[in-house]
Each structure stands twice: as C-alpha cells, then as structure tokens.
Amino acid sequence: MRLGVKRVVLLLVMLFSTSIVFGQDEELIIPDVLGAIEHQLTSTSITTPSIMTPAEMKKFERKSRKDSIRATKKLWLTVLGGPSYTPEASFGLAGAVLASFRLDKNDTISQRSFFPMGVNMSLNGTIVVSGAGMLFFNENKFRIRTTYSYRSEPSNYYGKGYDTIDKNHQSDSTTLFTKEMIRFDPQFIWDVKKNFYIGAVLDIAYSSSWDINPVMEKDPYFSKYGKTYTNIGLGSVIQYDSRDDIATPSSGMLVSSTHTYYTKYLGGSYNFHQIDIEYRQFKELFDRAVLGWVARAQMSYGDTPFTELPTFGSPTDLRGYSWGKYRDKSAGYGIVEYRQMLGSQADYNRGALYTKLGFAAWAGAGSIGETIADWNKWKYNYGVGLRIEIQPKKNFRLDIGKAHGTKGVLVYFNMTEAF
C-alpha cells in the first residue's frame, strides 16, 4: 500500500498512541512481524558513569536493578496488543505473547531462550499466526532456531521473471488472488569452533491458492504447479558469526551458506534444490553510530513452485517494493544502512530519555533472473527510519521505504533491525 504524507503522519500518531495505551513491560510489538524477531535476551553490561548528581545516580541504580532482575528471572513473559499495519495486510488488530526463559538454571553462560507468538487480523481478511524463536543449550554450544507461520490472506501474483512481471499491473482482474500457507522451519545448529557453526535444516511448507484471477489462470508457470501442494526439504547450514548482538549488532560479521533439498521421497509434491548465501558486516563509526551492509544471493534449481521462488521486497530487505512481486529462479540484493542513536553513551547510562530515540537511512539494489548471469536489470530503493529502544539492545523501528521510479512510499512497523 503506497501512502501519501497525510497517511504517514496518521501512522506516526497511531504508533505513539499505541505505545501509551497498549504498552506492557516496556515493550511494544506490532505483530505479523514476529517472524523477523531473532534476538538475544541476555544481561546488559552497564558501566557506571564517573560523575552523577544524586538524582541521576538513583535513576541509574533503579534502571540497573530492573535490567538485572529481568535478565536473571527464570521466566519473562510479556503479553502485548494493539493496532497493526503492514503494506500487504493494511490496518488491523494484533496481539502477541513473548516468553524468554532458561532451559537449565545452572547454565549461566547460555543466552536466554525465547519463543514468541504473534496473531494479526486485518481489514482485508488477513489472518496470520507466526513466530521465530531460539532455544539455547549446553553453554551456547547447541541451539535450535524455530520459525513457524500460518497465513491466510489476499495477495498478488505478477508472474515469474521481469518480462512477465512488467506486463502485469496490479488490479483485481490481473494479479489478485487468495492464498493459505503453513510453514515450519527449524534449524539445529552446533558450535564447532569459536564463531563457526554447522547445522541441519528441516523445512515443511503447505500452500493453497484460490479466487484465481483470469490472467493468473493462463500464466504458464502458475499452471504448471497447480493450486495446492506441499514441499518438504532437508538441508545443511554453515555459518561464521562474530556479531556482538543478533538483534542490534554494532560490530562483527555473519557469513552464512544454506543448502536445502526438497524431494518427493520425503512426502513433498516437487523435487528442487535451493541455495541461500548471505554476508553481513557491521562497523561502529563513532559513539552509538553504526554502518552495516549486507549482500545476499538465493538460487533455486528444479521444479520450484511460485511460492518458493527467490524474491525480495520484504520488511527485512528492499523496503519499498511490494512483497513477492519480483520472483525468479534466482534473486540477489545489497543494502548499505547507517544507524544512529541519539546522545552519548554517558547520557544513555544516566537515563536521558532522548537517548532511547534514533534514526536510520539506507540505500539498496536488487535483481532477479533465471540464473545469476541474468542479473542485468536492477531495482533500486532507499529510505529512512525511526528507532525507539524498547528494551536494552532491542529497537522498535518504523521504516519508510521508496522504490525508485514508483509513486508513493511503503511504511513498515517492526521489531529489531532489518538485518
């Protein structure tokens, strides 16, 4: 949904009113974004400033005591609710439960495990239940990352590849249809050496489409795979990860390679193979200012249904393009993003309210093609965003993304950074 200036202002007002009416445990989550939450719930190390007034010292001690209790309590449960908005689902109501806990009370080295669930129901008929959790075992030497989702929603299909996509303009008679998707995607990851990880991947996905428009019915790629199917894949993941924090990194690097094989032998409908290669890096430029960049390539080989094709335009990559509009057998993108929280670290330690605020600005480009060699037509985007620290090292973000050459902007509410 593309928004003018008046609607952007309305969304900002709604955001801040929601934080007052529905905030609980100092958290604000606008669900149907929990699939993007992947954060570390650990104790926060705070250095006491050398010079403080008595009032500042009292505030600092109260804040430190609260952070310490939350970091060590056995179960930390937060229930949230309020209005929601995403470009695809429009306005709606949402609720969420986020639980963090320790699986072994004697293991003080492992990060706190967390498991969220979000529910979103919107005016256009969207129903979403989703979450992404992480379980930590044996002093962080083993972890299980679990992503799950149920989605029933109106959507748009433009076709596969630039030649088809550019010919189909969005409308009820050319692109609109309704889909239902169920996905369960756990990863089992072992720490084999400092910053090096290997793991196994399981992906189970069910998809069904109906209310098919006439243009979509005649599309050869859609017709090849039918309206309902299940895909089951097994694979492996190899990572080098030196980031200082998963949710809001300020330094370090992530290099990841994931290979997943989907086959009829496992009970799936089609045989295909996907490769996902990603590189992220972060550098702290100066006090509370970070420059981050990411490059990602996704390739699919074999009989890949349209719902499984590589794509971009989600809240975690090229914000500004419609989610899933650009699909093909391969997709790649790169983004450079500058992030700045206000004030100095000393001001933050003193509890200055404005240090909870920040901003971001980014620019990116992406392309699709049958193979990587076909990435000869690039789509560009840029945008700015507001950051609000809800808890230490966890930011709520409001991003306004612009797709080059299109009218209007897209607005995103989300927890944690895009990458």
C-alpha positions in Angstrom: 0.0 0.0 0.0 1.5 3.3 -1.1 1.0 6.2 1.3 0.9 9.9 1.0 2.3 12.4 3.6 -1.1 12.7 5.4 -1.3 8.9 5.9 2.3 8.7 7.1 1.5 11.4 9.7 -1.6 9.4 10.8 0.5 6.2 11.2 3.0 8.1 13.4 0.2 9.3 15.6 -1.2 5.8 15.8 2.2 4.4 16.7 2.8 6.7 19.7 -0.8 6.4 20.9 -0.5 2.6 20.8 2.7 2.8 22.9 0.7 4.7 25.6 -2.5 2.6 25.7 -1.2 -0.9 25.0 2.4 -0.9 26.2 3.2 -3.5 28.8 6.6 -4.4 30.5 8.1 -1.5 28.5 7.6 -3.4 25.2 5.8 -2.6 22.0 5.4 -5.2 19.2 3.2 -4.7 16.2 2.7 -8.4 15.2 2.8 -10.0 11.9 6.4 -9.0 12.3 7.4 -11.6 14.9 8.8 -13.8 12.0 11.5 -11.2 11.9 12.4 -11.4 15.6 15.7 -13.1 16.3 17.3 -11.6 19.3 19.5 -12.3 22.3 17.8 -11.9 25.7 21.0 -11.6 27.9 22.0 -9.4 30.8 23.2 -5.9 29.8 26.6 -4.8 31.0 26.5 -1.1 32.1 29.4 0.9 33.3 28.6 3.4 36.0 29.4 7.0 34.9 32.0 8.7 37.0 30.1 11.9 37.6 26.4 11.9 38.5 24.1 14.0 40.5 22.2 12.2 43.4 19.0 12.1 41.4 20.9 10.7 38.3 22.6 8.1 40.5 19.3 7.0 42.0 17.8 6.7 38.5 20.8 4.8 37.2 20.7 2.3 40.1 17.0 1.7 39.6 17.5 1.0 35.9 20.4 -1.3 36.5 18.5 -3.2 39.2 15.5 -3.7 36.9 17.7 -4.9 34.0 19.5 -7.3 36.3 16.3 -8.8 37.6 14.8 -9.3 34.1 18.0 -10.8 32.8 18.2 -13.5 35.5 14.5 -14.3 36.2 13.5 -17.9 35.2 10.5 -16.9 33.0 10.0 -13.5 31.5 6.5 -13.4 29.9 5.1 -10.4 28.0 1.6 -10.0 26.6 1.0 -7.2 24.1 -1.7 -5.9 21.9 -2.8 -3.0 19.7 -3.4 -1.7 16.2 -1.2 -3.1 13.5 -0.2 -2.2 9.9 1.8 -3.8 7.1 1.8 -2.8 3.5 0.3 -6.1 2.4 -2.3 -6.5 5.1 -3.4 -2.9 5.7 -4.7 -1.9 9.1 -5.9 -4.4 11.7 -5.7 -5.6 15.3 -2.8 -7.7 16.7 -1.7 -9.5 19.8 1.4 -11.3 20.9 3.0 -13.3 23.7 6.7 -13.4 24.1 8.3 -15.8 26.6 12.0 -15.9 27.5 13.5 -18.4 29.9 16.5 -20.6 30.8 16.3 -24.2 30.0 18.9 -25.1 32.6 19.0 -22.9 35.7 22.6 -23.9 36.4 23.8 -22.8 32.9 24.7 -19.2 33.3 26.6 -19.0 30.1 23.9 -19.8 27.6 21.8 -16.9 26.3 18.2 -16.8 27.4 15.9 -18.9 25.2 12.9 -17.1 23.7 9.7 -18.2 22.0 7.2 -15.6 20.6 3.8 -16.0 19.1 2.0 -13.2 17.2 -1.6 -13.0 15.8 -2.7 -10.5 13.3 -6.2 -9.9 11.8 -6.7 -7.1 9.4 -9.4 -5.3 7.5 -8.7 -7.0 4.2 -9.3 -10.5 5.6 -5.7 -11.4 6.5 -5.2 -13.9 9.4 -1.6 -14.5 10.4 -0.1 -16.5 13.3 3.7 -16.5 13.3 6.8 -16.5 15.4 10.6 -17.2 15.3 12.2 -18.5 18.5 15.6 -19.7 19.6 16.5 -22.3 22.2 20.0 -22.4 23.7 21.6 -25.4 25.3 24.8 -26.5 26.9 26.6 -23.2 27.4 25.6 -21.9 23.9 27.2 -24.9 22.2 23.9 -26.1 20.7 20.9 -24.1 19.6 17.6 -24.7 17.8 16.1 -21.9 15.8 12.4 -22.4 15.0 10.4 -20.4 12.5 6.7 -21.1 12.0 3.7 -19.4 10.4 0.1 -19.7 9.3 -1.1 -17.2 6.7 -4.5 -16.8 5.1 -4.6 -13.6 3.1 -5.3 -11.8 -0.2 -2.1 -11.5 -2.2 -0.9 -10.5 -5.7 0.9 -12.7 -8.3 2.6 -10.8 -11.1 4.4 -13.8 -12.7 7.9 -15.1 -12.9 10.7 -13.0 -14.4 10.9 -9.4 -15.5 9.3 -10.0 -18.9 6.0 -11.2 -17.4 6.1 -9.1 -14.2 6.5 -5.8 -16.0 3.4 -6.5 -18.2 1.1 -7.3 -15.3 -0.1 -4.2 -13.5 -1.8 -4.7 -10.1 -5.6 -5.0 -10.2 -8.3 -7.4 -9.1 -8.6 -8.8 -12.6 -4.8 -9.3 -13.3 -2.9 -10.1 -10.1 -5.2 -10.5 -7.0 -5.8 -13.9 -5.5 -6.2 -15.5 -2.0 -3.6 -17.8 -0.5 -3.2 -20.0 2.6 0.3 -21.0 3.7 1.6 -23.1 6.6 5.3 -23.3 7.3 7.5 -25.0 9.9 11.3 -24.4 9.5 13.6 -25.4 12.4 17.4 -25.3 12.3 19.6 -27.4 14.6 23.0 -25.6 15.0 26.2 -26.7 16.7 29.1 -24.5 17.8 32.2 -26.4 16.4 34.8 -23.7 16.9 34.8 -20.1 18.1 32.4 -18.2 15.8 32.0 -21.2 13.5 28.7 -23.1 13.4 27.2 -26.1 11.4 23.7 -27.3 11.4 20.8 -29.3 9.9 17.7 -27.7 8.3 14.2 -29.0 8.0 11.5 -27.1 6.0 7.9 -28.1 5.7 5.6 -25.9 3.7 2.0 -26.2 2.6 0.4 -23.8 0.1 -3.1 -23.4 -1.4 -4.4 -20.7 -3.7 -8.0 -19.8 -4.7 -10.0 -16.9 -6.1 -7.6 -17.0 -9.0 -7.9 -14.1 -11.5 -8.1 -14.8 -15.2 -4.6 -13.6 -16.1 -3.1 -15.8 -13.4 -5.1 -18.8 -14.6 -3.4 -18.5 -18.0 0.1 -18.0 -16.6 2.2 -21.0 -17.7 4.4 -21.0 -14.7 1.4 -21.0 -12.2 -0.5 -23.6 -14.3 2.5 -25.9 -14.2 2.3 -26.4 -10.4 -1.3 -26.2 -9.6 -3.1 -24.5 -6.7 -2.3 -26.8 -3.8 0.9 -28.6 -2.9 3.3 -29.5 0.0 7.0 -29.2 0.0 9.4 -30.9 2.4 13.1 -30.3 2.5 16.2 -31.3 4.4 19.5 -29.4 4.3 22.5 -28.0 6.0 23.8 -24.6 7.1 27.4 -23.4 7.7 28.0 -20.1 9.4 30.7 -17.8 10.6 29.1 -15.4 13.1 31.1 -12.9 15.1 28.3 -10.3 15.7 28.2 -8.8 19.1 24.4 -9.0 19.2 21.9 -10.7 16.9 19.1 -8.2 17.3 21.0 -4.9 17.1 24.6 -5.6 16.1 27.2 -2.9 16.2 30.3 -4.9 15.2 31.2 -8.2 13.7 30.4 -10.3 10.6 28.0 -13.0 9.5 28.7 -15.3 6.5 26.1 -18.0 6.0 25.5 -20.7 3.4 22.3 -22.8 3.5 21.5 -25.7 1.1 18.0 -27.3 1.2 16.9 -30.3 -0.9 13.1 -30.7 -1.4 12.0 -34.1 -2.6 9.0 -36.3 -3.2 10.8 -39.1 -1.2 10.1 -37.1 1.9 6.4 -36.7 1.0 6.7 -33.4 -0.9 5.0 -32.6 -4.2 8.1 -31.5 -6.2 11.8 -32.0 -6.4 14.0 -28.9 -6.2 17.2 -27.6 -4.5 17.7 -24.1 -3.0 20.9 -22.3 -2.1 21.0 -19.2 0.2 24.3 -17.3 0.6 24.4 -14.2 2.8 27.1 -11.8 4.0 26.6 -9.1 6.7 29.1 -6.8 8.4 28.8 -4.0 10.9 31.3 -1.3 12.0 30.9 1.2 14.8 31.9 4.6 13.3 31.7 6.6 16.5 29.7 6.8 19.7 26.3 5.0 19.1 26.7 5.2 15.3 26.9 2.0 13.2 27.3 1.3 9.5 26.0 -2.0 8.3 25.9 -3.7 4.9 24.5 -6.9 3.5 24.7 -8.9 0.3 22.5 -11.9 -0.3 22.0 -14.4 -3.2 19.3 -17.0 -3.4 19.2 -19.7 -6.2 16.6 -22.4 -6.9 17.1 -25.4 -9.2 14.5 -27.9 -10.4 10.7 -27.8 -10.2 10.2 -24.8 -7.9 6.5 -23.7 -7.3 5.9 -19.9 -7.4 5.5 -19.6 -3.7 9.1 -20.9 -3.2 10.8 -18.8 -5.8 13.6 -16.4 -4.6 12.2 -12.9 -4.2 12.8 -9.5 -2.5 10.6 -6.7 -1.1 10.0 -7.9 2.5 10.4 -5.8 5.6 14.0 -7.2 6.0 15.4 -6.4 2.6 14.5 -3.9 -0.1 11.8 -2.0 1.8 9.7 0.0 -0.7 8.8 -2.8 -3.2 5.7 -5.0 -2.9 6.5 -8.2 -1.1 6.8 -11.1 -3.6 6.3 -9.0 -6.7 9.7 -9.9 -8.1 10.2 -13.6 -8.3 12.5 -15.8 -10.4 14.8 -18.8 -10.1 17.5 -16.5 -8.6 17.4 -13.2 -6.7 20.1 -11.1 -5.2 20.3 -7.8 -3.4 22.7 -5.5 -1.4 22.0 -2.8 1.2 24.1 -0.2 3.0 22.5 1.2 6.1 23.5 3.9 8.6 22.1 3.7 12.1 22.4 6.4 14.8 21.0 6.5 18.3 20.8 10.0 19.9 23.1 11.2 22.6 26.3 9.8 24.0 26.8 6.5 25.9 27.3 8.5 29.1 24.0 10.3 28.5 22.4 6.9 27.9 23.8 5.5 31.1 22.4 8.5 33.0 18.9 7.5 31.8 18.4 10.5 29.4 15.0 9.9 27.7 16.1 11.1 24.3 18.9 8.5 24.1 16.1 5.9 23.5 15.5 7.5 20.1 17.5 7.2 16.9 17.2 7.1 13.2 18.4 5.1 10.2 19.0 5.7 6.5 19.7 3.2 3.7 20.1 2.6 0.0 19.9 -0.8 -1.8 19.6 -2.5 -5.1 18.3 -6.0 -6.2 17.8 -8.1 -9.3 16.2 -11.3 -10.4 16.8 -13.7 -13.2 16.8 -17.3 -14.4 20.4 -17.5 -13.2 22.9 -15.1 -11.6 24.2 -14.3 -15.1 20.8 -12.8 -15.9 21.0 -10.1 -13.2 21.3 -7.3 -15.8 18.3 -5.2 -14.7 18.5 -3.7 -11.2 15.8 -2.3 -9.0 16.9 0.5 -6.6 15.4 1.7 -3.3 16.2 4.0 -0.4 14.6 5.1 2.8 14.7 6.5 6.3 13.5 5.2 9.6 12.8 6.0 13.3 14.3 3.9 16.1 12.9 3.6 19.6 14.7 1.4 22.2 12.0 -0.6 24.0 14.5 -2.7 26.0 18.3 -2.8 26.1 19.6 -3.8 22.6 16.0 -4.2 21.2 14.7 -1.4 19.0 11.3 -0.9 17.6 11.6 0.5 14.1 9.3 2.5 11.8 10.8 2.5 8.2 9.6 4.5 5.2 10.9 2.9 2.0 10.8 4.3 -1.5 11.2 2.1 -4.7 12.9 4.1 -7.4 10.7 5.0 -10.3 7.4 4.3 -8.4 4.8 6.6 -6.8 4.4 6.8 -3.1 6.2 5.1 -0.3 5.7 1.9 1.9 5.7 2.1 5.7 6.8 -0.8 7.9 6.5 -1.3 11.7 8.8 -4.0 13.1 11.0 -5.2 16.0 14.8 -5.4 15.6 16.8 -4.2 12.6 16.2 -5.4 9.0 19.5 -7.2 9.1 
